[in-house]
């Protein structure tokens, strides 16, 4: 799946769950000059896991991304704490002196 399709999926889910006061989250997309080695898409082929181990994913991309976005929306306080820098400070205080 191309990266841009993933971004569109995320923004469409956000538009449905938490609409902006004006416009769409897609309005935030900006295009930049590509760089050498830039991945246009990522792919995982789980057929070998299924064939050799009998494992099959419980979620499709569509159901998994919907659940993931929902979790982040429902846990906004946790997201704020982690992105505020407080989590990094806690990690540095508790683990910073370990070798």
Secondary structure as UniProt FT lines:
FT   HELIX           3..17
FT   HELIX           25..28
FT   TURN            36..37
FT   HELIX           47..53
FT   HELIX           61..74
FT   HELIX           76..83
FT   HELIX           86..95
FT   TURN            96..97
//
